[in-house]
Structures are given as structure tokens and as C-alpha cells.
Amino acid sequence: MVIRRKKAPYRRLAIDLEAESLLVISWTRQLHYEHGLPKERSLVGLRISLAFRVSKSTSTVESTSSV
């Protein structure tokens, strides 16, 4: 996982997440930082990505997933 600041000073933090890890990033942090997984040169296996969002207007939880 790589976390990068969107504006100067540009900072980059690499985090080695273990299998079945969970990383929670607050909405305010997402305004200032980008996060993602860098591309790999070779196939490393299956990965599941989940995103949970809370709508402030209706307070309902929305779940998206990709495999």
C-alpha cells in the first residue's frame, strides 16, 4: 500500500500490509492523501478490494467490491 500527499510537500509512505489486513482512512485524510497498490511486474495472486462509504445526507452505508 502506498499513501501519497496530493499537494506539496509531496510525501510518500509505503506500508507492507499482511494478508487479510484492514486499513481504515478517514474521509478528511482522503481529501489530502491518495492511496493505492502499486502495479506488480508479475502476477501475485487474487486480491479483493472493498470500499465502505457513509452518505452524510441519508446516513446509509454503501458497499462496493471488486475481485
KASUL-V329183 format. One record per backbone hydrogen bond with DSSP energy under -1.0 kcal/mol. CO is the residue of the C=O (numbers start at 0). NH is the residue of the N-H. If there is no record, write none. Layout:
CO&NH / CO&NH
This chain:
0&14 / 1&35 / 2&12 / 3&33 / 10&4 / 12&2 / 17&20 / 25&29 / 28&31 / 28&32 / 31&5 / 33&3 / 35&1 / 48&65 / 50&63 / 52&61 / 54&58 / 59&54 / 61&52 / 63&50 / 65&48
